[in-house]
Amino acid sequence: MALEPDELEQAEELDKAVDSLLRGEDPIVTDPELQPLIEVARLRHRLALQWQQEAQLYRDKVWELVWQKLGQKAPKDNCAP
């Protein structure tokens, strides 16, 4: 199934925009149809980064509890073994 030239250009722009987001850059999108998609992707990426930070926080707390239960001090550099 071949894409029309407009669709191919749109797909390439979307691909570049998503790559920019994943690199932590703010993508530039000229296609008005893609702008809402990129905004959703931007919000989901930010949310994923926030969840990652939350997960790390809870991971560290859990390992602190594990070390306490074992009667040992947690290593200073990282709580995980």
Summary of the structure (lengths in Angstrom):
residues: 81
radius of gyration: 21.0
end to end distance: 51.2
largest distance: 66.0
contacts: 163
relative contact order: 0.09
helix: 67%
strand: 0%
